[in-house]
Amino acid sequence: LTKKQKKYVQIKSQTTQKLSGVAGSGKTRVLALRAANLASQNKSVLVVCFNITLVNYLVKQIKKAKFRFRPKNIRVVHFDGFRKTYRNLREIPWNNDDKLHTEELITDKKNNPNNTRNYDAILIDEGQDFEQHWFEFLKLFLTPHREILYTVDEKQNIYEKKLNWVGRGRWAVLEEGCRIPQQHLALINQFSETFLKQFTKDTENPKIVEPEEKQLFLFPTESKFYYKQCANFEATSNAVFNHIELFKKQKHHLSDIAVLVENHKEGIYLKSFLKKKYDNDFEITDIFSEDEKISRQKKLLFGYSASRSKKKLLMCTINSFKGWEAKDLIILIPNKSEKYISKLNYLIYTGITRVKDNLVVINNNPYYEKFFQKFKKEK
């Protein structure tokens, strides 16, 4: 850990701390260590994220921490699940208006402050995914110890939330990218400068820089960048297959490979395509379904099954893979209309920063062709 990371692992009662950081800088690792440290001092800890798929990843990171604690001292949950549990316990009807519904829960909790379990500390991962009224609701579950830590990377604001609640100012910024390979830093930083122009050197999100000490790179590798421009999704599917074959020939485990798409429809098609190519002799861990309930269940199991087998390819949407990482990352860029480009910029940035080793970009969108072709030539 760096000095700055160590500072945020330490327990601090009666404080609210914001930890900004670039992708791959160790924000989640720090949060996991903070949770374990608190639990080792017999503090009750609530760890909250937005993505369902991130829950098992957080649990895994907390278990890695070298602190001894009782598991019951830490609860890891995604926000919708936490809110639903409270709503059901208090028998409060669902309101389709998210803000009004949360305000109803806030009123109920204020009137009944000790009706459910409260926590000495609340730690929020990927804070840029949260609404202000969600944060106000969570704060009501604090004990007098009252300790809050939330991590934020505004460049990964893929849901385009209003982030006034996180506050401005450089509380603490982790700038060193310890996970992302050195070979990809220039591409990622240049993508940010080109397509996320609202972020400048004066914002809380600077460039991702190399660790001052080279050994701080968590995965030192000779990483490679691959790029393929495709005219349609059939060509895209074949390109995905070819790169999977490439990594298999290099003796990489299937579970080292993650294929990220923009939506479930593309994921379902691509999964079927790969199954046919391999004559069903090919296992896939994915989250895709046209049925929202089935997809939700697959998301809950995604992290668990992904860590249990070296023989399963990972397939996911970019949204749901946020917070995760993959040794061999294959990201598909869809051909979307111009009005969608702003959101797509966030998605692509979030997607390419999930890489631990080799990065494959398969592009259907002419808007990004010049950028990636140019970068490919530089390689």
N, C-alpha and C positions, 0 to 999 in steps of 0.2 A: 504493500500500500504506500501511496505517497503521503507526505505530511498533511496535505489538505484532506485526503480521504480519511486518514486516521482521526482527524479532528471531528469528522461527522459520524464516526462510529461511537464516540463517547456519549454517555448519558447526560442529558441536560433537562432537568425538570423546569416547569414554568416557562417553557420557551416554544416558539414557533420558528422553525428553520426551513429555509428554501435552499435546495441544492440544484443549481443549474449545471448543465453539462452537455458536452457534445456527444454524439453517438459513439459508443464504444469506450467511454471514459470511466466506466465502472460505477455508475450511479446505482444500479440495481444491486451490485455487489455490496456497496457501502450500506444501502438500506437493509439488506439481509443481515449483515454483520451487526448493525445497530439493533435490529430486532432480537437477534440471538444474545447480544450483550445485555439488553434490558431483561430478557427472560431469565438469564443466568442470575440476575439480581432479584429474582422473584417478582418482577413487574409483569402486569398483564398487557399484552400488545395486540393491537388490531392492525393487520397489514392489508391494505386495500389497493386493488387495481381496477381498471375498466374492462380490459379484454379477458374473457373467460379462459382463453388458451394460456394466459400468463400465470394463472393460479398455481398449477403444478410446477412450473419453472421456478417460481418464487419459493415454493416449499423446498424444492431441491437445493436451491442456493442457500437457504437458511440452514438446512441439514449439514451443509458443507462447513459451516462456521465452526471454529474451534472453541466453542463455549459449551459448557454443560448446563442444560436447562430442562425443565419439564415441558414436554410438548404441549400440554394443556395451557401453558402460559401464552402461547401464540396462536392467533386465529388468522388464517389467510383466506381472503374472500374477494370475489369481484363485486363491484358496487351494486349492480342490479340484484344479485343474489342476497346481499346484505339487506337492502331495502325491502325486498320481497319477504324475507324472513320476519322482519319487524312488522310489516304490514299484516301478515297472516297472524302473527302472535297477538297483535292488538285488534284484529278483526276489523281492519279499516278497508273499505271497498276501494278497488282500483279506479283511478281517474286517468283518462287518456292524456290529459294535459300534464306533461312531465313536471313542469315547474309548480303548478297548482297542487299536484299530488304530493310532491316533496314538502311543500309548505304545510299541507295538512299533517304530514308526519312530524314535521318540526313542531307544530303547535301541540300535538299529542305528547311528544317527548318532553317538551318544556313543562307541560302540566303534570307529567309523571316521570320525573328525572331518574328515579331508581326502579323503574318497572322492568328493566332488562339489564343484562350485564354491561358494565361500563369498563373502560380501559385506562390504564396509566399512560399509555402512549398510543398514538395513531400515526402510522407511517403510510404515505400514499406514493405509490410508484406510477410513473408516467402521468404526472399531475396535469399536463397539458390536455389530457382527455376528459377532464372533469369540468362540470358546471359549478358556478359559485354557490347555488342553492344546495348542491350535493355536499359541498365542503361545509356549509353552515349546519347541515343535518349531522354530519359526522362529528363535528366539534361537540355536540351535545352528549356524546358518549364518553367524554373524558372524566376521569376522576380528578381530585385536587392536585395530583402529581402533574397533570396537564403538560404532556410533551408531544409535540407535533413535528414531523419531518416530511417534506414532500419533494420529490425530484421532478425536474422540468427540463424538457428540450423543445423549445418553441418551433424549431425547424421540423419537428415530427408531429406538428399539430394537424394531423390528417383529417380530423373531424371538424376543423376550422372553428374551434370553440373561441368564445370571447374570454380572454385570460386576464381581465382586470383584477380578479380575485387573487392571483398569485403575487401581485405587487411588482413594482419595477425596482431596478437597482441590482447591482452585482453582489448579492448576498455571499455567494461563493460559486465560482465557476470552474468546473473541471474541463480543461482544454485539451488534455493529452489523450489521444486515442490509443488505448492499450490493447484493444481487441482487433481493430481493423488493420489488416496488413499494410505495411509501409508502402508497398507497390500501388495500392489503390487510393491513398490519401489525396494525391493530386487530382484524380478523376472526381472524387467525391466533393472536394473543396471547389473545384471548377464548376461542377454541376450546381452547387449552392450559389456561387457568385453569378452564374448565368441565369438560373431559373427561379431563385429565391432572392430577388434583388431587394426585398424589403428588409433583409438582414444585412447589416453593415458591420464594420469593425467596431462601431460604437454601441452595438446592441449587446445583449447578454449571450449571444451565440457566435463566438468567433470561429475562425477556421479550426479544423481538427489538426492538431500539431503532433509531431512525433514525441514520444516520451523523452525527457532529458537523458534518462539512463536507458540505453538500448535494451537491457534485459527486462525492462518493464513491459515490452511487447509480450502479451500472453501467449501468442501463437507465432513464433518466428518461422517464416516459411518463404519459399520462392514462389510466390503467388502469381497467377496468370489471369489476364483479362481476355475474354472472348466476346466477340460481337457478331451478330447476324441480323441483317435487315430482311424482313419478309413482307411479301405483298398480301398475304391472307393467312387465316388461322390454320389452314391445312399445312402450309409451308412452315408455320410456326411450330406446329405439333411435331413435324419431322425433325426440325432443328432441335427441339427438346430431346427427342429420342436419340439423335446423334451425339449430343453432349453427355447424356446418361451413359451411352455406350463407351464414350471416351473415358469417363471417370471409372467405369467398371474395369476397363482394360488397364487402368493405372492402379487397380487393386483397391479402390476406395470402397468402403461399405456403402450400401444403399442408404443407410440412415445418416450418412455424411452429406447426402444430397437433398436439398430442398428446392422445390419448384413453386414459385409464387406467381399467382394470377390476380387479376383485378376483381373478378366476381365469380360467383358460384357456377353460373352457366358455362363459362370458359373452363372452370375446374372440372366439372362433370364430363364435358366433352373430351378434355385432354386425358383424364383418367381412363375413360373408355377406350380412347385411341391407344394408350400405352398397354392396357390389358390385352387388346387384340394383337398388338405387335409382339408381345411376349407370350401369347397364347395362354393368358391367365396365370402363367408361372412367374408371378411377379406380385409381391405384397406392397400395399400402399397404405400409409397412415394419412388420413385427410379429414377435412371438416365439411365436405361438400354434401348438400342435399337440397332438393326443392322444398322439402318439408322443414320449416323453421325449428320445430321441436327436435327432429332428428339431428339437424345440424348443431343445435345447442348441446345435445348429449355428446356428439362427437367432439365438440370443442372441450367439454369437460374432461374427456378421456385423452385428448390429443397429447398433452405433455406426458401423461403416464405411459401410454403405449409407445410414444416416440423414444422414451428412454429405456424401454424394455427389450428392444430388438435391434440387431445390427443388419437385419435383412429387409427392412421396410423403408421404402422411399417416402419422404415427407412431401406432402402437397397441401398448400394453404393459400388463403387470400393474403395480400400484403397487410391489410388491416389487422387480421388476427395473428400475424406472425410478428407484429411489433413487440419488441422486448426479447424476442428469440434471436438465435444466431445459427448459422450453418457453415460447415467447412466448404462445401461446394454449393454455391448459390446460383440458381437459374431464375431470372426474373423476366416476366413477359410484360411488355409495354403495349397496351391496346391502342387502337386508332380511335380516339375520342374527338368529339366536336370541340371547337375553340372555347366555348363557354365552360368546358370541363377542365381546361388546361391548368388552371390555378390549383385545383385539388389534386390533379395528376402530378404536378410538380412535387407536392408534399409526399404523395404516395411513392413516387420513384425514389426520392431522396431517402425516405424511410426504408424502402426495400433494399437499396444497394448498400446501406449501412448495416445490414444484417450479416454481412460476409465475414468469415474467419480466414478464408484461404482463396479459393478460385472464384472469380466472378464472371457469370455469363449473362449478357444482356441480349434478349431477342426482341426486336423492335418492329411493331406494325405501324408506328406513327411517324409520318414524314416530318412532323414538327421537331423531333429530336434526332433525326438522321444525321444532319450536318455535325452536331456536337459529338456524337459517338463515333462517327466515321473519322472525324479529325483526331479524336483521341486514340482510336485504333491505330492510325498511321504513326502517331507519336510513340506508340508502344513498339 
